[in-house]
């Protein structure tokens, strides 16, 4: 990702920003995807693939949310990619000791590539529509971010503008100002790492269920939830019987990164990690000298070494190799797995 903004037909990007508030430049190409806890926990984004003009109301265990659309409709779960990209950039910068602001300047092409989107002219048009929905959608909630409870209305982003265009009118760089609400979540590090494969999920409900699985299951042995509560937390407006069928289809397809869904008696859905991420010296764990659980960050490193690889299948192969080698004690399982991936890459 470029560290500076080039001059285009519309004039100097530097002059376009002159005299304005300081901004943060999104220039960390390999930022690990991060999502804020609040919107992972509660339904804020529409799962519809058509303009959604409903006013969404949600209440669960004292948390209240009302989401009001603009004339362009509610922000969608796919529009959220923009926020994930921005949060990821800010978190990577904070972890590197850099100063950040809630006004960011980003390259549209980098955003499209990082979120696994096409870079066609139509993709840039859809990106403009996404910015419009994010800025127009208004939220009123008592969700706390960064130990501050917000009870007034606010937008998902405060503003956005195209800083530079090509001669043909396509956006090159965009300035985005995040809401104070979301920026507080970043500063307080109220975020979780997502699998990069999240952006390969095309169905809105798959993305939403993955978010809930990541938030509630995490590194536990499993998370059990009733279909009724899952329907409510997902934000889907499908009837319960239709939603149940959609979940059963997801169970059969088994496409979620990192997690497996299964059905239990009593209209219960169970979410389990594909690789058990529990603490303790169980057989094969780090304390027992074995590989043990690997962090999402290790998986991300391996995906960078072998783009497009099924990291879980590769990990299963690596663990089988470890077993066949007599289970040698590993001082750094993560480094060993990365080395295994590099050897695979070298073989082509």
N, C-alpha and C positions, 0 to 999 in steps of 0.2 A: 504494500500500500504506500502510496506516495507520501512523503513527509512534507511537501509543500504544494500549494495550489498554483497550477499553471495559469497563464493569461490566455483567455479565449476571445471569441468574437464579441462577447458582451463587455469586454474591458477587463481590467485587472481585478482578480479576486481580492487582492490585498486592499485595493481602494474601495471595493464593495463593502468591506468590513471595517474600513477606517472609521474611527470615531465611535465605534460601538463598544459594547461591553466585551471583556475578555472572553475568549472562546477556547474550547478544548478541541484539538484536531484529532480525529479518529485515524490513527496511523499504525495501529498494532494489528498486523495481518493475521497472526495466528492466535488471536484472543480466544480463550475457551468460552463457549456459550454459557451465559449466566441468565437466570430468570429470577424476578423478585418473588418473594414468598407470598405476598398478599394476593396477587393475581393468580398464583398457582393454587392457592387454597380456595379462593372464592370465584364464582363466575362473573366475569366483567366483560368478556368478549363474546360476540355473537358467533354461533356455529353455523349460521346460514351462509349459503353460497350466493344468495340473492340479496338485494338491498333490504335490510331489516329495519323497519321503522317503529318497532315496538318500544315501549318504555319497560325496561326490565326491573323487576323488584325481587329482592332476595333477602331472606332473614334466616339465620341459623345460629342458635346458641348465643344470642345477643348481638351478633354481627348483622348489620343492616346495610344494604346496598341498593341504590336506585340509579340506573344507568339510562340516560336520555339521549336519543340520537339527534343528529342534525338532519337537514333535508337530504343529505347524502346517505343516511343510514348509520347504524351502529358500527363501531370498529369491530373487525372480525378477528378470529384467532390467527388468521394468516397475516393480518395487518400487524399483529403483535411482534412479528419477526423484526420489525424496525426497532421496537423497544428493546428486544432481546439483544440485538446488535449493539445498540447504544449502551445498555447496561454492561454488556461484555467488555466493551472498549474501556468504559470507566473503571470497572473492577480490575482489569489488567493494568491500567495506569496506576491505580491506587496501590496495587500489590508491588509495582515497580518503584513506588515512592514519588510518583509524579503528582502535580497539582491538577485538580479537575474542576470544571464548572458545569452548570446544568445547560449551558449553551454549547452545542457541539457542531463541528463542521465535518461532514463526511462525504466521501465519494460514492455516488450512486452505484457505480459499477462494482465497487468493493462490497457494498451492502448486498447486491444481488448475488454475487458469487458466494459470499459467506453464508447466505441463507438458502443456497442450492436452488436459485432461480435462474431462468433464462435471462439473457442479456439482449434480447430482441427489442425493437422499438416498442412493441406492444407491452413488454415487461416494464419499460420506463413509464409508459402511460398508466399502467396499473399501480405503479409505485406512487405516482402523483395522487391517484384516487385514494390510496391507503393513507397518505399523509393528511388528506382532507378529512377522512373519517376519524382519524385519531385526534385531530385538532377540534373537530366538531362534536365528538361524543363527550357528554358531561356526566360526571359522577358525583353522587352525594353519598357519603358513607361515614361510619364511625370506626373503620379499620385503623389500627394504629400502625404507623411506620416510623421507625427510629424513635420509639417511645413517645410519639406525638399523635394524639387522636385528632383526626380531621373530621369536622362536622359540616363544613361548608362545601359548596360545589366547586369542582375543578375539572379541567380537561386532562386527558392522558398525556398530551403534549400541549405546552402553552402556545407555541407558534412554530412555524416553519417557513422557509423561503428558499427558492432556488438562487444560489449565489452565482453560478456560472452555467451557461448553456453552450451547446455546440452551434455551429452556423445553421444547422437544421432545426434548432429549437429543443433538442433533447437535453435534459438536465445532466450536468457533470458533477457539480458539488452542491450540497444542500446544507443549510444551517437549521438546526433543530433546537428548540428550547424545551427541555423536559419540565414537567410539573414539579413543584416543590415536593409534593407527596412522593413521587417516584425517586427524586434525587435524594431525599432523606433515607429511603430504603437502601440506596447505593452506599451512602456515607456510613450507614450503620451496618453495612454488609449483610443485610437481610435478604440474601440471595442463595440460590443453589445452582450447582453445575448441571447442565443438560448434556445428553449425548448429542454429538454432531448429527447423528442419524435422525434426530427429531425433525430436522428440516427436510428429510426424505418422506415424512408422513404427509400424505396429501389429503386424507379425509379429516375434516375438522374434529370429529368426535375422537379419532385416534390420538390426535394431538392433545386434546383436553384430558383424555383418560391417562395418557402418559404423564402429563403434568401432575395429576392427582396421585398417580402411582409414585412418582419421584418425591413428591412432598410428603406423602403419608407412609409409604413403605420405606423409602430410603435404603438404609443398610440393615433394616430389621429382617427377621425371618419371613415376615409376611404381614399383609394388611387385609383384614376382612371387613367388608362393608355391604350393607343391604342394597339391593337394586334400587329401592326407593330413595335412599340417601344419596347413592351415586348419581341417580337421575337429577336430584336437586342440586348437588354440588357441580355437576357437569354444566348446567345451564341449558341443557337441551330442552326444546319445547315439544318433543315427541311424546305421545301417550306412553304410559308405562309398558304396555305389552310390546309396542314397537321398539322402545328403547331396549327392553330385555332381548329382543331378537337381534338388535344391532350389536349388543354385547356378546351374544352367543356367536355371531358371525366373526367378531374380533377374536374370540377365543379360538375359533377354528382356523382363522387366517394366521394368527400368532406372529404379528408383524411388529409389535412394540419393541423398541430398543430396551435392553437391560431387564425387562420384566415380562413375566408370564401370567396370564389371566386364567382362572379356572372357576368353575361353578360348584357351589356346595349346597347341600340341602337347606331349605328355609329361605330360598330366594336370596342367597348370599354369593357375592363375588369375592374371590380371594386373589390377591396380588402377591406374587413371589419374585424375588430377584432371580435372574438366570444363573448368577453365581452368588452363592450365599455369602453375604457380607456381615457376618456376626463376629463379635470379639470372643477370644478365648482359645486355649490351646487344643482345639479339636484335632483329630487325625488329619494330617496334611496341612495344618495351619502353620503360620510363621513360628509360633512358639514351639511347635513340634518339629520344626526344621523344614516344613514344606512350603509350597507357594502361598497358601492362604489367600485371602481376598485381595483383589487388585482395585485400586481407586479409579474413578472415572477419568482422572487426569492421565493415568498410565494408558488407558484405552485411547484417549485423545492423541497421545504421543505416537502410539502404534498406527492409528489412522493416518497420521501425517507421513509416516514412513511408507505405509502401504495404502494409498488412497483407494477407496472403494472396497477394501477388504471387509469381510464379516469378522469383526474383531472377536466375537464370542466363539465362533467356530475355530478361529486361530488359537484362541486361549485354550479351548478344549484339546486341540492337537498338541499344544505346548505342555499341558498338564499330563497328557498321555505319554509324551516323550520323557517327562520327568519321572513318571512311574516306571517306564521301561528302563530307565538309566539307574535304577536301584534306589530311587528317592534320596538323592544327595541333599544334604542340608544347604539351604540357600540363605545367604546373608541379606541379599536384596532381591526379593522376588520380582519387583517391578523392573529393576535393571536387567534381570535375567530374561524376562519376557520381551523387553525392548531389544535386547541382543538377539533373541530368537527371531524377532520380526526383521531386524536388519539383515540377518543371514538369509532369510527368505527373500528379501528384496534384492540382495546381491546375486542370488541364483536366478532372479528374473521369474 
